[in-house]
Amino acid sequence: MCLGGEGVELVRGSTVDVEYPANAELVIEGELTSEYVREGPFGDHVGVYSIAKEYPVVRVKAIYSRRDPLIPVTVTGRPVLEDGNIIRFGTRVVKPPPKANTP
């Protein structure tokens, strides 16, 4: 794997035949089963709900992380939560560019 002109050290999973970056923040190794389960509805970031539907089941085999991993997450659920407030704040703060006054 190449990033910014330099190679990224890879390691092979210990329970699956997949390589991933050696210094990944978090790795979840697993396998898809032939099972499906009904999940949802889920709150979406823009304040609507997805439909409930069948999703494939992943059987987790191992979880690895750095000592203090940085794991980006978002908040979803019954609207409106922090992400909705952040979106509203952004729409109020970010103004459209002024129109150019050209003759």
N, C-alpha and C positions, 0 to 999 in steps of 0.2 A: 504494500500500500504506500502511496506517495502523497505527501501533504506539504505544500510550500517548498517543493524541491528536495525535501529530505524524507527518507523512509520512516515509517512508523513501525515500531517493534510489535509483532503479533505473537500471540500465544494460542495454542489449541485448547479448546474447551476440554474439561476433564470428563464430562458426561455426554457430550455431543461432539460430532466431527465437524466443528466450525471454528474458524479463527476469528479473534477479536483483538483490538488494541490492548497491549499489555498493561497500560496504565489507565484503563477505562474507569470512569467514576463508579459505574454499577454494571454488573452483568447478571442476567437471569438466564440460566440454561434450562431448556425444556424441550418437550416434544409435543407435536400436535397429536391428539388422539382422534379416533373416528367419531367421537361424541360431539353433540351440539346441545347447548342449553339456552333457554330463553332468558334474555337480559333486557333491562330497560323498562320504561323510558329513562333516558339520561338527560339532565339539564345541559344545554349547550352554552357556549360562551356568549352568544348574542341574545340569550333569554328565551329560547324556544326549547322544546323537548324533542328528542329523537324518538322514533317509534320503537316499541319493544320488538325484538326479533331474535332469531336463533344465531348464536355465535359459537365458533369452534372452541373446544376445550383444550387448553395447554396444560400438560402435566409438568410442573416445575421440578427439575432434578437437582438444581444447585443455584445458590445465590452468592455472588462475590462482590465486594466493594473495597474501595480504598479505605484507609483509616477514618478519614473525615470527608466523605464524598459530598460533592456539590451536585444536588439533584434538582434540576428545574421542574417545577410543578405549576399547575394552574388549578384554580378553584372552580368547581362546577357544582351544580345542584339546583335547588329551588331558587329561581331568579328573584331578586337580583343580589348577587354577592359581591365580594371585592372586585372581581374582574369586571363586572358590569359598571361599578363605580369608577374604575380606572378608565374604562372606555368612555363614559360620560365626561369625565374630567378632560380626557384627551381631546374630545370633540369641542370642548369649550375653550381650551387653551390654544390649540393649533388653529390658526386663522388661515383662510385661503390667501394666496399671494395677491398683493395689490395689482390692479389692472394697470398696465403700462399706459402712460399718457403720451401717445405718439401722435404727431400731427398728420 
